[in-house]
Amino acid sequence: MKILVTGGAGFIGSNFIRHLLGTRSGVEILNFDKLTYAGNPENLADQEGCPRYQFVRGDICDRAAIEKIFASNFDAVVHFAAETHVDRSIEDASPFLQSNIFGTHCLLEAARRHPRIRFVHISTDEVYGSAPAGVSFAEESPLDPRSPYAASKASAEHLVAAYANTYGVSTVILRCTNNFGPFQFPEKLIPLVIANAGEDKPIPVYGDGLQERDWLFVEDFCRAIALALENAKQGSFYNVSAGAPQPNLEIIRTILRQLGKSESLIEYVLDRPGHDRRYALQSSKIRRELGWTPEVTFDEGIRKTIAWYQANREWLAHARSGEYRNYYDRHYTNRSALLGK
């Protein structure tokens, strides 16, 4: 199987590429990534010598580049590429509309001209909006996005579903809860807490810190994506969740306890506008139809995650300082990584 992965230099995308290369010996992967601030080529530095892996720098909104890429006759597209940070979408929604909506449209236009391609679209639990206490959304629940980021992802989903219905594109949509694990950009909650606590710096907590999120170890999500890629019915939607929402404040306290740090590092700050109180998904459908189930508990996953960041201090330092942005120029300038070079 030959697979195009968009946004594969990001957190989940890079973990997925590593998962496939490690578990599917017949898979070839082309990673197409623009390398925006969250696209870190150091995430896959250890895969550069793999003959089944190729990296191409490019923009999913560039139609000419996408057409050239699709001419390589892929069997599937796994579409991670997106702007994802809610705070950034509140400051300026424009990049989110461009990447998440128009970029997805560009890929779908190419996919409909290659009808044998399977198109796996990676979405988010945030498209449902905030879940009432005791409620977990199912795939049939109405979408109610509450931030510019979530609205852009919901819009992309509608496009994917429309192209399946109108043009017969073989699509699968996965809506996942919060992922955590190695290689996550340190503006996100868990790596931010690990990094700041390691330096005895304040840990900002929005509002009262009781917003609930359902954390899933990234390797479990990668397994779900692989199963959906290989076995899901055309036009399927799947929620993917661990099924155990926890308040952000409890996540922070757990990390501080494991690091032997004081809760005095917690610093309460003004809540962000429109902050959803709770995300929760049912994942019975993917468990029933594809046989997926999470294998890593939160406690095990957080231990693994802390250990990874402690063992990869150079990666973390580069991510926090911006040094990772220089990696591409140092390693790819003379390697024909750009289209047409």
Summary of the structure (lengths in Angstrom):
residues: 341
radius of gyration: 19.3
end to end distance: 25.5
largest distance: 57.2
contacts: 1146
relative contact order: 0.14
helix: 46%
strand: 17%
